[in-house]
């Protein structure tokens, strides 16, 4: 083969390869634009194939080819919106509003229990009694002593009226009466403390000591829970620290019974973030009028916030160029490059921060042939209820429907 034929064949191969590269490589337009060679991209994009020529002729016959210039057939998907950071879910542990472990004031032997496990008591009710024989004797002796001191004071006062007793004797007699009164009060207190009383109202737990056991001031007699309200302790990520405040409403469901939901509100917030876990401790208060909740239960707490709303696009619509991520938006029948900042990726959508309005159409298929400002034809809309027929994007409309 002669040299000029080889050169001509090589030139044809290079032109075909360049055309294929420009048409099918997603970043070709950006590279050509960098070297002021956009005309090559436009020439390849505007070169119709037989199928496209037939579609143009059909569109012209149907009266839908009013807009001059070749159009690129694309598949689009509508822009939607989604809200993130609008709820907080955490697992917490419940505890009683008040919990008291009852200890005796003095040592002794338990002679009786006045309550049973699970019984509801009021503040001041007697729970148990200790043996009180010696305390009773001391009380009786104090009563005798105070009666004797008062009688002596009366005699001294009588003698004093006749100047038989001195003022010093009267003072000593009065002091003896006061000491006897204090001794009686002390004996009465010792006798009273042999009865162990409930410091708060609530429900008595399982009694750990049997009647007849000897107890000390460190022996646990009973536990009492005031569970009229349940306090739930849970921890939240530090990014929510500025959104939670005392009084914020919430919903709490039992982990063991997810269908049981209770209303409550935030009652306390810690003053610092845990540096190890980067979480903030929060307490919530849940009303327990029905007495269905117990201390120690696990709760799934949910708090709702206004959240942040962003546009969402089909994952196939997001493309990457030299300046970052972008999507092709169909506006007034033409493709327009719109830069986006990806906020969150999901399976079926991507949340972006961009100048997109709900309902606008973004290109999901045929992207390789789309150029900025070029006319496009919506071949199919990705929405299930949209028409699958070929239709040009009308001027002044965001979609092809």
C-alpha positions in Angstrom: 0.0 0.0 0.0 1.3 3.4 -1.0 2.3 5.9 1.6 -0.5 8.4 0.9 -3.1 5.7 1.3 -1.6 4.7 4.7 -1.6 8.3 5.8 -5.2 8.8 4.7 -6.4 5.6 6.5 -4.5 6.7 9.7 -6.2 10.1 9.5 -9.6 8.6 9.1 -9.0 6.3 12.1 -7.8 9.2 14.2 -10.9 11.3 13.3 -13.3 8.5 14.1 -11.5 7.8 17.4 -11.6 11.5 18.3 -15.3 11.7 17.5 -16.0 8.6 19.6 -14.0 10.1 22.5 -15.8 13.4 22.3 -19.2 11.8 22.1 -18.9 9.2 24.8 -16.2 10.4 27.3 -18.1 12.4 30.1 -15.2 14.9 30.7 -14.4 15.5 27.0 -16.4 18.8 26.9 -14.4 20.2 29.8 -11.1 19.2 28.4 -11.9 20.7 25.0 -13.2 23.9 26.6 -9.9 24.3 28.4 -8.2 24.5 25.0 -10.9 26.6 23.2 -12.0 23.6 21.1 -15.7 23.5 22.0 -16.5 23.5 18.3 -15.4 19.9 18.1 -17.8 18.9 20.9 -20.7 20.8 19.3 -19.9 19.3 15.8 -20.0 15.7 17.2 -23.1 16.4 19.3 -25.0 17.9 16.4 -24.1 15.1 14.0 -27.4 13.2 13.8 -27.6 9.4 13.2 -30.3 7.8 11.0 -32.5 7.2 14.0 -32.2 10.8 15.2 -33.0 12.1 11.7 -36.1 9.9 11.7 -37.2 11.2 15.1 -36.7 14.8 13.9 -38.8 14.2 10.9 -41.5 12.6 13.0 -41.4 15.5 15.5 -41.6 18.0 12.6 -44.6 16.2 11.1 -46.4 16.2 14.5 -45.8 19.9 14.9 -43.4 19.5 17.8 -40.2 20.6 16.1 -40.9 24.3 16.3 -37.6 25.1 18.1 -34.8 25.3 15.6 -31.6 23.3 15.9 -30.9 19.6 16.6 -32.0 18.3 20.0 -30.3 15.6 22.1 -32.7 12.9 23.4 -32.3 12.5 27.2 -34.1 10.8 30.1 -34.9 13.1 33.1 -36.0 12.8 36.7 -37.8 15.5 38.7 -36.1 17.3 41.6 -37.7 16.6 45.0 -37.0 17.7 48.5 -36.0 15.9 51.7 -35.4 16.9 55.3 -32.5 15.7 57.4 -31.5 16.3 61.0 -35.2 16.5 61.9 -35.2 13.8 64.5 -33.1 12.4 67.3 -33.3 8.8 68.4 -31.5 7.5 71.5 -31.7 4.6 73.9 -32.1 5.5 77.6 -32.7 3.8 81.0 -35.5 4.7 83.2 -35.4 5.3 87.0 -38.0 6.2 89.6 -38.7 9.9 90.4 -37.4 9.2 93.9 -35.7 6.1 95.3 -34.9 5.7 99.0 -33.1 2.9 100.8 -34.4 2.7 104.4 -31.9 2.2 107.2 -32.6 2.0 110.9 -31.5 4.8 113.3 -30.2 2.3 115.8 -29.4 -1.4 116.3 -31.8 -4.0 117.4 -33.9 -7.0 116.6 -36.8 -6.8 114.2 -40.0 -7.8 115.9 -42.5 -7.1 113.1 -42.9 -5.8 109.5 -45.9 -3.5 109.1 -45.9 -3.7 105.2 -45.5 -6.2 102.5 -43.4 -6.3 99.3 -45.1 -4.3 96.5 -47.4 -2.3 99.0 -47.9 1.4 98.4 -47.1 3.5 101.5 -47.2 7.2 102.4 -44.5 9.3 104.0 -44.4 8.6 107.7 -46.0 5.1 107.6 -44.4 2.5 109.8 -42.5 -0.1 107.8 -41.0 -2.2 110.6 -40.5 -2.2 114.4 -37.5 -3.0 116.5 -37.5 -4.4 120.0 -38.0 -1.5 122.4 -38.1 -2.9 126.0 -35.1 -0.9 127.2 -36.2 2.3 125.5 -39.6 1.9 127.1 -38.0 1.6 130.5 -35.9 4.6 129.9 -39.0 6.6 128.8 -40.9 5.5 132.0 -37.9 6.5 134.1 -37.8 9.9 132.5 -41.5 10.5 133.2 -40.9 9.6 136.9 -37.9 11.9 137.0 -39.7 14.9 135.5 -42.6 14.4 137.9 -40.2 14.4 140.9 -38.4 17.5 139.6 -41.7 19.4 139.2 -42.8 18.5 142.7 -39.6 19.6 144.2 -39.9 22.9 142.3 -43.3 23.5 143.8 -42.1 22.9 147.3 -39.1 25.3 146.8 -41.5 27.9 145.5 -43.7 27.5 148.6 -40.7 27.8 150.9 -39.5 30.8 149.0 -42.8 32.7 149.6 -42.1 32.4 153.3 -38.4 33.3 152.9 -37.4 29.8 154.0 -35.7 28.9 150.7 -33.2 31.0 148.9 -33.2 32.2 145.3 -30.4 29.8 144.6 -32.5 26.8 145.6 -35.3 28.0 143.3 -32.9 28.3 140.4 -31.5 24.9 141.0 -35.0 23.4 141.1 -36.0 25.0 137.9 -32.8 23.7 136.2 -33.6 20.2 137.4 -37.0 20.4 135.8 -35.6 21.5 132.5 -33.0 18.7 132.5 -35.8 16.2 133.3 -37.8 17.5 130.4 -34.8 17.1 128.1 -34.2 13.6 129.3 -37.9 12.8 128.7 -37.7 14.1 125.1 -34.6 12.1 124.5 -36.2 8.9 125.8 -39.3 9.6 123.8 -37.2 10.0 120.6 -35.3 6.8 121.3 -38.6 5.0 121.7 -40.0 6.5 118.6 -37.0 5.5 116.5 -37.6 1.8 117.3 -40.4 2.2 114.7 -38.9 2.4 111.2 -40.9 4.8 109.0 -41.1 5.5 105.3 -39.3 8.8 104.5 -41.2 9.2 101.2 -44.4 7.9 99.6 -44.1 5.1 97.0 -44.0 1.4 96.5 -42.0 -0.9 98.8 -39.7 -3.4 97.1 -38.8 -6.9 98.1 -38.1 -7.0 101.9 -34.5 -8.3 102.3 -34.6 -8.9 106.1 -36.8 -11.4 108.0 -38.5 -10.8 111.4 -36.2 -11.8 114.2 -32.9 -10.7 112.5 -30.6 -8.4 114.3 -29.9 -5.2 112.3 -27.4 -2.4 112.6 -27.5 1.2 111.3 -26.0 -0.1 108.0 -28.6 -2.8 107.4 -31.0 -2.2 104.5 -34.5 -2.6 105.7 -36.4 -1.8 102.5 -36.3 0.2 99.3 -39.1 2.6 98.3 -39.6 3.9 94.8 -41.8 6.9 94.0 -42.6 6.0 90.4 -45.4 8.5 89.8 -43.0 9.8 87.2 -40.1 8.0 85.4 -36.8 9.8 84.8 -35.1 8.6 81.6 -31.3 9.2 81.3 -30.0 9.2 77.7 -27.1 10.7 75.7 -27.3 12.7 72.5 -24.6 13.7 70.0 -23.0 17.0 70.6 -24.4 18.5 67.3 -27.8 18.5 69.0 -26.7 20.4 72.1 -27.9 23.7 70.8 -31.3 22.4 69.7 -32.4 20.7 73.0 -33.7 22.7 75.9 -35.6 22.0 79.1 -39.3 21.5 78.2 -38.7 20.1 74.7 -41.4 17.5 74.1 -40.5 13.9 73.2 -41.9 10.4 72.7 -40.6 7.4 74.5 -41.3 3.8 73.6 -40.3 0.7 75.6 -37.6 -1.3 73.8 -39.4 -4.5 75.0 -42.8 -3.2 73.7 -42.2 -0.9 70.7 -46.0 -0.4 70.3 -46.2 1.2 73.8 -45.5 5.0 73.4 -45.4 7.5 76.2 -45.2 11.3 76.0 -42.7 13.3 78.1 -40.4 16.3 78.0 -36.8 17.1 78.7 -36.4 17.9 82.4 -32.6 18.5 82.7 -29.5 18.9 80.5 -26.0 18.5 81.6 -23.7 21.5 81.6 -20.9 19.8 79.6 -20.2 17.4 76.8 -18.4 14.1 77.6 -15.0 14.5 75.9 -14.6 10.7 75.5 -17.9 10.0 73.7 -18.7 13.5 72.5 -22.2 13.1 73.8 -24.4 15.2 76.1 -26.3 13.7 79.0 -30.0 14.6 79.0 -32.9 13.6 81.4 -36.5 13.3 80.4 -39.6 13.1 82.6 -42.4 10.7 81.7 -45.8 10.7 83.5 -46.6 7.2 85.0 -50.2 7.7 86.2 -51.1 4.1 85.1 -48.1 2.7 87.0 -47.2 0.7 83.8 -43.5 1.7 84.0 -40.8 0.5 86.3 -37.3 1.7 87.1 -34.6 0.1 85.0 -36.7 -0.2 81.9 -35.0 0.6 78.5 -36.6 3.3 76.5 -36.2 4.4 72.8 -36.5 8.2 73.0 -37.3 10.3 69.9 -37.2 14.0 69.7 -38.2 15.9 66.5 -36.7 19.1 65.2 -37.5 21.5 62.3 -34.5 20.0 60.5 -32.7 21.1 57.3 -34.5 20.7 53.9 -32.5 20.2 50.7 -33.2 19.3 47.1 -32.9 15.6 46.1 -31.9 14.3 42.8 -31.5 10.8 41.2 -28.0 9.4 41.9 -27.5 9.0 38.1 -27.9 12.7 37.6 -24.8 13.7 39.6 -21.7 14.2 37.4 -18.2 15.3 38.2 -16.1 17.9 36.4 -13.0 19.9 37.0 -14.9 22.3 39.2 -16.7 19.6 41.2 -20.1 17.9 41.2 -22.9 19.2 38.9 -26.1 18.1 37.3 -27.7 18.9 34.0 -30.9 20.8 34.5 -33.5 21.2 31.7 -34.7 24.8 31.6 -36.5 26.4 28.7 -35.8 23.5 26.5 -32.0 23.7 27.0 -29.5 21.9 29.2 -28.0 24.0 31.9 -25.1 23.0 34.1 -25.9 23.5 37.8 -23.1 23.0 40.4 -24.1 21.1 43.5 -22.6 20.3 46.9 -23.5 16.8 48.1 -25.0 16.7 51.6 -26.0 13.1 51.9 -26.0 10.0 49.7 -28.9 7.5 50.0 -29.8 4.5 48.0 -32.5 6.1 45.9 -31.6 9.8 46.1 -28.8 12.3 46.8 -29.3 15.4 48.9 -27.6 18.4 47.4 -27.1 22.0 48.2 -27.8 23.8 44.9 -30.0 26.3 43.1 -32.7 23.7 42.3 -36.4 24.0 42.7 -38.8 21.1 43.3 -40.2 19.8 40.1 -37.4 20.8 37.8 -36.0 18.1 35.5 -32.5 16.9 35.7 -30.9 14.6 33.2 -30.2 11.0 34.3 -29.5 9.2 31.0 -27.9 10.5 27.8 -25.6 12.7 29.8 -22.6 12.0 27.5 -24.2 14.0 24.7 -25.5 16.9 26.7 -23.7 20.3 26.4 -24.2 23.5 28.3 -26.9 25.6 26.6 -27.6 23.0 23.9 -31.3 22.1 23.2 -32.5 18.8 24.5 -35.5 16.5 23.9 -36.9 14.6 26.8 -37.3 11.1 25.6 -38.7 9.7 28.8 -39.4 10.9 32.3 -38.2 8.7 35.1 -41.4 9.2 37.1 -43.6 6.1 37.1 -46.7 8.1 36.0 -44.9 10.0 33.2 -45.3 9.4 29.5 -42.6 7.3 27.9 -43.2 8.9 24.4 -40.6 11.1 22.8 -41.4 14.8 23.5 -39.3 17.9 23.1 -38.8 20.1 26.2 -41.1 23.1 25.7 -39.8 26.7 26.2 -40.8 28.1 29.5 -41.4 24.6 31.1 -39.2 22.6 33.4 -40.3 19.2 32.3 -41.5 17.4 29.2 -45.0 16.6 30.5 
